[in-house]
Amino acid sequence: MANIAEILSNYPLGTQLYSPAFGRVRLKKIRPHLAVIVTDAQGEDWEMLYDGRFSLDGECILFPSKAERDWNLFGKDKYLGL
């Protein structure tokens, strides 16, 4: 699994992302190698593990956009976000 916290450490707070559970979210805080904190459209904060999982036995629910689910492509070429 990708270390999403490490990937996002090169991007500004407020970067738009997508979660199937929470919809469009914005990057609020990064705890390197531990967690990524995002804010949803209602202003609620959600903390996910460094790899985008919401719980240890879950799967990744944090992606670059609704259409793009590959973190290896994030920020490359013509990526425009959501």
C-alpha positions in Angstrom: 0.0 0.0 0.0 1.1 3.5 -0.7 2.2 5.8 2.1 -0.3 8.5 1.3 0.9 10.7 4.2 4.3 10.8 2.6 2.9 11.6 -0.9 0.7 14.4 0.4 3.6 15.9 2.4 4.6 17.7 -0.8 1.2 19.3 -1.3 -0.3 22.3 0.5 -3.0 22.0 3.1 -6.4 22.5 1.5 -5.5 20.1 -1.4 -8.8 18.5 -2.7 -9.1 14.8 -2.4 -11.9 12.3 -2.6 -13.3 9.6 -0.3 -16.1 7.2 -1.2 -17.2 7.4 2.4 -17.1 11.2 2.8 -17.2 12.7 -0.7 -14.9 15.6 -1.5 -12.5 16.4 1.2 -9.6 18.8 1.8 -6.3 18.0 3.3 -6.1 19.5 6.8 -3.1 18.0 8.5 -0.4 15.3 8.0 1.2 13.3 10.7 4.1 11.7 8.7 4.0 7.9 8.8 1.0 8.0 11.1 -2.1 9.7 9.7 -3.8 12.0 7.2 -6.5 14.3 8.5 -9.1 15.7 6.1 -12.1 17.9 6.4 -15.4 17.1 4.6 -17.9 19.5 3.0 -19.7 19.9 6.4 -16.6 20.9 8.2 -16.0 17.7 10.1 -12.5 16.3 10.4 -11.7 12.7 9.7 -8.4 11.0 10.6 -7.2 8.2 8.5 -4.1 6.0 8.7 -1.0 7.0 6.7 -2.2 4.6 3.9 -5.7 6.0 3.6 -7.4 3.3 5.7 -10.0 4.4 8.3 -9.2 1.4 10.5 -6.5 -1.2 10.8 -8.6 -4.0 9.2 -10.2 -1.7 6.5 -9.2 -0.7 3.0 -8.1 2.5 1.5 -10.8 5.1 1.3 -8.8 8.2 0.4 -8.0 8.9 -3.2 -6.7 11.7 -5.5 -10.2 12.2 -7.0 -13.4 10.3 -7.7 -12.1 9.2 -11.1 -8.5 8.7 -10.2 -7.8 5.9 -7.6 -4.0 5.5 -8.4 -1.7 7.4 -6.0 1.2 6.7 -8.3 -0.3 9.1 -10.8 -1.1 11.9 -8.3 0.4 15.2 -9.3 1.8 13.9 -12.6 1.2 15.3 -16.1 -2.4 16.6 -16.5 -3.8 15.7 -13.2 -6.4 18.3 -12.3 -7.9 17.0 -9.1 -11.6 16.4 -8.7 
